[in-house]
Amino acid sequence: MRNVLLILLLISLPGCQPGKESPARSTALREVKRLIDQDSFPAKYIIMYEEPSNDIGSIYMITPANSPLVEGSLERPEKVIKYRDRYICLMNPMESIDMPKEKLIEITDYPNDTTTGPVYDEIWYIGVSKNGKKHTLVSTTYKSYLTYYYYSFPQLLEYAFKDYDSTHLPRFILSSYSLVVDSSYIPKGTLYNHIQRIDGKIYYSNVLDEYFKENKDSIRKDFFAVLNGKDTLKLNIVDTITQHLFFESANNAAFFRSLTKEPWDKLYDLLRDSTFYFCAEKGTHVRHSVPYSDYYWLFSIHDNCSYKYVDELYRRGIKQSLKDLYGSYEEWDAN
């Protein structure tokens, strides 16, 4: 009797009900259903993918599709909701479990759907506050390089960053990065003493940013860097493409050796919390924080000599099925 009462108590607590959606996801779902009512989605399947999610809010990328799977990784939804004649496929790469293949087939009968649909260009984003009481819908009618990055839409910033919104844009955002290792690195082995540098890109919100004005002495005094106590890792800009500064970090073996013998989590935390832009002003450098997009869950590792892809890393909390399935279409029949 005591155990029964305990179970009933747990079920009655807020947030503990089986299958209950979070306030943010519930709000986003209502918005997707409203769009279905307006016949906004021409496709049978609607992928509702939760991208960044933190204590501030969540951002969902909504795309019409010809299957309930994510193209490329064959990621399956954790849940499918049938609404009218559409299937809303809920996906989250973090700490969630994919729906079993048999259950997905039972609900959607996807393998027997022989209709070949067009390639859809529309993308919708829904930003939702943590409590679900505020949300913003952004839609695009075509796909381009920038439309795949939520942070290129000022209306969504308040749902991902504490200090920014559409009226107060971050000057720079750390978009993504990858690791470059020496040739002695063994895939899936320890990274300690093997990291040579970091490559990545930084988004700039203003195409006319002061950063691009030539210095009178033709020597750039401003710079980006990651700080770890007294250690500094400079990020050298090597190219500029579509509102992104591409960087290669300076060679600094001591910086990477100081990250402990399991450096990946420590490096992730530093890049997220301790990336700065140092602006030369009146004979000194003023430090400005560069927020991190937290957009990617997959990080590639390349060989220093050939720049050949050799391995990959994942954000903390990523579900195991993504590690197993990524990039392998053969896994559909095996799982």
Salt bridges, closest charged atoms under 4 A:
GLU21 OE1 - ARG25 NH1 3.32
GLU21 OE2 - LYS79 NZ 2.58
GLU31 OE2 - ARG34 NH2 2.43
GLU31 OE1 - HIS135 NE2 3.25
ASP37 OD1 - ARG84 NE 2.63
ASP39 OD1 - ARG86 NH2 3.62
GLU75 OE2 - LYS319 NZ 2.93
GLU78 OE2 - ARG25 NH1 3.35
ASP85 OD1 - ARG86 NH1 2.91
ASP98 OD1 - LYS319 NZ 2.73
GLU106 OE2 - LYS103 NZ 3.93
ASP113 OD2 - LYS44 NZ 3.31
GLU158 OE1 - LYS134 NZ 2.89
ASP182 OD1 - HIS194 ND1 2.92
ASP199 OD1 - ARG197 NE 2.77
ASP209 OD1 - ARG171 NH2 2.70
GLU210 OE2 - LYS213 NZ 3.19
ASP217 OD2 - LYS221 NZ 3.83
GLU248 OE2 - ARG197 NH2 3.94
ASP265 OD1 - ARG316 NH1 3.55
ASP269 OD1 - ARG272 NH2 3.30
ASP269 OD1 - ARG316 NH2 2.71
ASP273 OD2 - ARG272 NH2 2.79
ASP294 OD1 - ARG315 NE 3.96
ASP311 OD1 - LYS188 NZ 3.01
